[in-house]
Amino acid sequence: MLPAQSAARASPNPGSAPALDTSGILASARPDIDAANAAWLPGLRKHDAQAIAAAYSDDGLFIARDGTVTRGRSAIARMYSARFPQLHDIRAGAVVQGGLTVLGPMRIAEWGNAWLEVAPETKGGVPVRSGGTYLTIWQRETDGHWRIVRNLAF
């Protein structure tokens, strides 16, 4: 057998890309993803739009439930700042991650749901709970950090 034939037989799928190290990719992304999810509720409570938007790439997109698209970290921070005056006191809330999957060496999809419970609009009223599901696409940037490139709220 010629050396070239031997090498070709060693690979079960000649010409295919090497398998992704999904556990390594997830391990590298998890600190940034967990930090962003943990910063969301405190950011809302403190009306700190910059803290919330810090997880987005410079040109990341936030796609609202109604289909409105906000493009870029700065615009996303302004979007949150515009929403703060409408928020009553936040009593509780969470980002509940449903899962993560590796889409490629530089991209991860995250899904789950997020919710808020705010104080009643009137004294003696019932607290208002809102929220929904989300799908977030994370991308590793040149500085090694993972940032949101697409965030869809459903």
Protein Blocks (a to p, Z undefined) as FASTA:
>chain_A
ZZklmmmmmpmbghiacdddfklmmmmmmmmmmmmmmmmmmmmmnopaklmmmmpcfkbc
cddfkopacedjklmmmmmmmmmmmpccdfbdcdddfbdcdfbfkbccdddddddddddf
bghiacddddddddddddddfkopacdfbdcdZZ
